[in-house]
Amino acid sequence: MVYIGPHSLVGEIIKLEKDLAYIQCYEDTSGLTIDDKVRRSGNPLSVLLGPGILNNIFDGIQRPLSTIAEESQSV
């Protein structure tokens, strides 16, 4: 797992080729620019599974969509 740019967008390294890393970002990348910093978390991308997951709807990295909708006041 990596954090991308000044807002620490969540991403994952999907391919390594010599000294290049290909990263998939799981958030809106608007505002990212060339030379933005990418920081390794030191951990793989993971999510917790448990009873709370049965009654909620999440995005791809386990953030509850209802909370996101409330905070952004949008769908």
Secondary structure by P-SEA (a helix, b strand, c coil): cccccccccccccccccccbbbbbbcccccccccccbbbbccccccccccaaaaacccccccccaaaaaaaaccc
